Amino acid sequence: MCENNRAAAAFDRAAAFLPRNLRLMTEVLGDDIKSAAEEIRLRCGMPLTVSTLSGEVPLGRTAVTSEDIETLLEISTGASVYAREETVKRGYVTVRGGHRIGVCGTAVVKGGEIANLRELSSAAVRIAREHRGAANEIFDQTAEESLVIIAPPGIGKTSLLRDLVRLTSDSGQRVSLADERGEVAACVSGRAQMDVGQNTDILTGAPKAQSALMLLKTMNPKVLAMDEITSPEDVRAILAAANCGVRIFATAHAGNVKEFKCRRVYAPLINAGVFDAAVTISIEKGSRVYRREKLC
């Protein structure tokens, strides 16, 4: 199966969670649009759209309803009331195949935390794909380095991280993966649905910082990988791992290296020289371009 066909097949698997009336609208799309799609977007009162790197493509004029979003949640959670409550509390659910469904609505706040969402207004189905070989050149350049992958949201940081973990793991190094949202490995019943290598240990579902510290204590990794450094807690966990001599693979939201260095939350990592190099991702002429830049 060629790359475009595999990408289109991933789209179809993600679209299978849509209500039937919306799923039928996606079935008429050509493989070119399916393979380019990053997300399927549902917004109450607006047409269903497919999001690509070039923008959002509306599918017809039929407006999405709140019932459509409720049906999407029912399908994705297997009609489990408990699973639905947990999903809307967190704002997302990771489903079979590694696809992530995020939801928005009116928040019900209790004790300063979101306890529920009501009046659901929109949903985004993030299409999970393996980009095998994406990290080949980066892997050949990394040697024993710690790396941070930098890009704006939705450009492919997670896909590049996954492939880097796979290559590192299959080279014989023990990798521990703190997979909080299940987007990197997409574990179901303890088994990774995405190829993250034969020597990778995965802890999913728990906050990244807690997962990282647990993995350090229990799995004796040579490399610790985590997606999306977002909080001081994440930073402290990475510093703890680096102080134990563990290599780090991580991703961070920033447009470029200069912007990354200006973000206050990342300052302790930069000051401690945790990362040897950064890999930036940009879109040029419709394709992803990866560039490696030394940080130390």
N, C-alpha and C positions, 0 to 999 in steps of 0.2 A: 504494500500500500504506500503510495507516494505521500509526501509531507502534507500537501493540500488536502488529500483525501482523509488523512488522519486528523487534521485540524477540523475539517467539516464534520467528521464523525463525533469528535468531542463536542461540537456545537449541538448536534442532534441529541447526545446523551444529556446535556444540560437542559435543552428545551423540553425533554421528556417530563420534567417536573412542572411544566406550565399547565394551566387548565386546558382542556381539549380545544376550546374555541380559539385560544391564543396559539396553542401548539400548531394548529392547522395553518395559521398564518405564516409560521416559520418554515413549514415544509415545502413551500413553493420557492424558497430562496435558492439561488444558485450556490454552488460550492465556493465560488470566489468570495461572496459575501460571508458565507458561513465560516470559511477559513480565516477571514480577516476580523471576525467579530471577537471582541474582548468581553462584552457583557450584553445581557438582554435586560432592558429597563421597562418597568411597569410604573406608571403614574396615573392616579385616579383622574378621570376626565380627559386624559390625553391618549394619543395612539401609542401602541406598543412600539418600542424602538430597539434597534440593534446598535450597540456602541462599538466603533472601530477607532483605530488610531487617527483617522481623518475626521471623526465626528460621529454624530448619531444619525442613523437612517430610520425614518418612520416607516412602519409597516401598515399601510392602509390608513383609513380614517376612523375606524371603530375605536371608541374610547374605552380604556381600561376602567373597570369598576372595583370598588372595595371588595366585592364578593370574589373577584378574580384573584386578588391578593390573598384573601383568606383561603381560597382553594389551593393556591400555590403553597401556602404554609401547611395545609392539611396533607397534601401529597408529600411534601419534603420531610415532614415529621412522622409519617406513617400513621396519621390520624391520632397520635398520642397527645392527650391533653397536657401531660407533664412536659413532654418535649416541646410542645408549642409554647408553653409558659416560659420555659428556659430560653427558647429562641428569642422571643420578643423582649425578654429581660436583657439579654446580651445584645440584641439587635441583629443577630445573624445566626445561621446554622450552616455547618459544613455537611454536605450530603454525599451519597455514593458517587465515586469518581473524583472526589476532591473539589467539586464545584461549591462555591459559597453563595448563599442567598442572604442578602442583607435587607432589612425592612426599616421603614420610618413611619411615624405616626405621632400621636399625642402622648407624651410621656406621663405616666403616673408615678410620682416621686414619693417615697416613704423613707424617713430617716436620712434624708439627703442623698439617697440612691434611687436609681430607676428600678421600680418594682414591676412595671408592666408597660405595654404600649397599647393604646386603644385607637380607634378611628384610623386604622392603617391607611397610609396615603401613597406610599411608593415602595417599590422593591427593586433590587438589582441582583441578577443572577450572574455571578462572575464565573466565566468558563475556564476550567482548569485544563491546562495542556502541558505535556512534557515536551520540552525543546531539547531533545538529546543532541549533544554535540555543541550546544551553545557555549559551553565553558571550555571547550578543547584548548583554544589558544591561551586563555587565561590560566588554565591549569598548568600548561607547559611552562608558563612564566613565573608561577608562584613559588616553586621550591618549598621552602619551610616558612612561608610568610603567613601573617594574619592579614585578612582582607576585609574591607568594608565596601559593599556595593551601594552606590549612590545613584538615585534617580527620583524624579517626581512620581506620584502615585500612578499606577496602571501602565507602567512602561515595561515591566518584565523583570523586576528585581527578584521576585520569588522564584521564577522559572530559572534564572541564572544561578541563584543560590542552590536550588535543588540539583542542578546538573553538576555544579562544583562539588557538592556533597557526594553525589554518586561517584564521580571520578576519583575523589580522594579516598572514599571508602573502598572502592574496588581496587585501589592501588595497594591495599593492605593496612591502611591506617584506621584505628578505631575512631569513629565519629559519634558524638552524642548530639542529638537534635532536639532542641526545645521548641516544639511545634504547637504553640498555644492554640491556634485556631484550626489546626489540622489541614492547613492549606499546602504545606510542603510535601508531606508524606501521604496524607489522606488515609489514615489508618481506619480500618473497619474490622471489628472483632480481633484486634491485635495485629492485623496484617496490613502493611503498607500497600496502597493501591498504586502509588507512584514509585518509580524506581529510584531509591535513595542509596543504593549500594548494599553489598552483602555484609559489611562490617559496621552498620549504623544502628545505634540504639536510640529509640524514639520515646519521648515523653510528651504526650499530647493532652490538651484540655486544661492545663494549669497555667497560671500567669508565668510569663517567660522567666522572670527573675527567680521565682521559686523553683521552676523546672531546672534552670541552669545550675543552681546551687545543689539541688538533689542529684543531678547527673554527675556533678563533680565528685560528690561523696560516694556514689554507688557504682558508677560505671567506668571510672578510671579512663576518661577519654584522652586521646592525643589531640583531637580537634573538637571544639564546641561550636555549634552552629545555631543561630537564632535569627528569625525574621523580624524586621522592624524594631529597631531600638527607639523607644518612645518616652521613656521615663527615667528619672534618677535611679530607681530600683534596678532597671535593666543595666544601666551603666555600672552600678556597684557590683552586680553579678559578673559582668564582663571583666572588671578590674580584678575581682577575686580569682577568676579563672586564669587571667594573664599572669597573676602573681604565682600561680601554681605551675607555670610553664606550659600551659595549654594554648595551642593556636586557636584563633577566633575567626569564624566566618560570620558576618552579620550584614544586614541591610539597613539603610537609613534614608529618610525622606530629605532630599535636597536637590537643587537643580544642577549643582556642580560642586567641585571640591572647595572652592572659595566660600560658597554658601554653607557647606557642611562645617567648615572651620569657624564660621561666625555664629553657629547655633550654640547657645549657652549650655544646653543639656549635654552636648558632645564634648565640651571643653576638658573634663577630666580625662577622657580617653585620649584626646590629642596631646594634652600635657604629659600624660604617662607614656606616650609613644606606643600605645597598644597595637595600632595598625601599622603595618609596614607599607601598605599601598592601598589605594582606592581604585575601584573600577566604576567608571561612569557609563551610563546607558543613554544614548540619544537616538532620536528618530531622524534619519536622513534619507530622503527620496523613498519614503515608505518602508524602510528597513531599519532594524535595530543595529546600532554601531556600539561596540564595546571598546572603551579605552582605559588602559591601566596607567596610574600615575603614582609615583613614589610619595609617601607622606613623611618618611623619616630619612 
